[in-house]
Amino acid sequence: MARMFLIPLLLALGWWACLLYFRIPIKQGAKGFYWIIGIGGGLAAFFSLMMVLTH
């Protein structure tokens, strides 16, 4: 269950690597981090809830 909280972290690390690769400033890519944390956190919460409900 704890692994589900790694989803937003891994996506954010991937986004950061993409920004570095294309030499885009972190400040310009900040909106992507907000989306990743929001959607990834929502997915993690949903999957955690489904695990609790179906246990």
C-alpha positions as CSV (number, residue, x, y, z in Angstrom):
1,M,0.0,0.0,0.0
2,A,2.9,2.4,0.7
3,R,4.1,1.9,-2.8
4,M,1.2,3.8,-4.2
5,F,2.5,7.0,-2.8
6,L,5.5,6.6,-5.0
7,I,3.4,7.2,-8.1
8,P,3.5,11.1,-7.9
9,L,7.1,11.0,-6.8
10,L,8.2,8.9,-9.8
11,L,6.2,11.1,-12.2
12,A,7.7,14.3,-10.8
13,L,11.2,12.9,-11.1
14,G,10.5,12.0,-14.7
15,W,9.1,15.5,-15.4
16,W,12.2,17.0,-13.8
17,A,14.5,14.9,-15.9
18,C,12.5,15.9,-19.0
19,L,12.8,19.6,-18.1
20,L,16.6,19.2,-17.6
21,Y,16.9,17.3,-20.9
22,F,15.2,19.9,-23.0
23,R,16.8,22.7,-20.9
24,I,13.5,24.2,-19.8
25,P,13.7,26.3,-16.6
26,I,12.1,24.6,-13.5
27,K,10.0,27.8,-12.9
28,Q,8.5,27.5,-16.4
29,G,7.7,23.8,-15.8
30,A,6.2,24.3,-12.3
31,K,2.6,23.9,-13.6
32,G,3.4,20.4,-14.7
33,F,4.6,19.6,-11.2
34,Y,1.2,20.8,-9.8
35,W,-0.7,18.6,-12.2
36,I,1.5,15.6,-11.5
37,I,1.2,15.9,-7.7
38,G,-2.6,16.5,-8.0
39,I,-3.4,13.7,-10.4
40,G,-0.9,11.3,-9.0
41,G,-2.1,11.9,-5.5
42,G,-5.7,11.5,-6.6
43,L,-4.9,8.2,-8.2
44,A,-3.0,7.0,-5.1
45,A,-5.9,8.0,-2.9
46,F,-8.4,6.2,-5.2
47,F,-6.4,3.0,-5.4
48,S,-5.8,3.0,-1.6
49,L,-9.6,3.4,-1.0
50,M,-10.3,0.6,-3.4
51,M,-7.9,-1.7,-1.6
52,V,-9.5,-0.9,1.8
53,L,-13.0,-1.4,0.4
54,T,-12.3,-4.7,-1.3
55,H,-10.2,-6.2,1.4
